[in-house]
């Protein structure tokens, strides 16, 4: 597959309308051939393309992305950051997006 976002639904996050989700769950084109082996994002794109469905697709790159190994690609307009698989990546991302870091805690913070 090429990098064209219209060929398949990228696995880090995608949304389907209710009618497409219902179609996928009952589609004879899929069920009759048991065409279900493979990564779900690639398979979903294949099913939609073969059936001519889901033609209105929108790619959120660069606002949805995998965090790179050196963690230098965080962006202020991010919608989602993918691949936060360890504490170091979580901490780096939290530090970058923590908008409350400079706010003094409330006097009521100690209450249950």
GISULVEN-V632604 format. One record per backbone hydrogen bond with DSSP energy under -1.0 kcal/mol. NH is the residue of the N-H (numbers start at 1). CO is the residue of the C=O. If there is no record, write none. Layout:
BEGIN
((NH/CO) (NH/CO))
END
This chain:
BEGIN
((7/4) (9/41) (13/10) (21/17) (22/18) (23/19) (24/20) (25/21) (26/23) (27/23) (31/27) (32/28) (35/30) (36/34) (43/39) (44/40) (45/41) (46/42) (47/43) (48/44) (49/45) (50/46) (51/47) (53/48) (57/55) (63/60) (65/80) (67/82) (71/68) (78/75) (79/63) (80/63) (82/65) (85/83) (90/86) (91/87) (92/88) (93/89) (94/90) (95/91) (96/92) (97/93) (98/94) (99/97) (103/100) (109/106) (111/108))
END
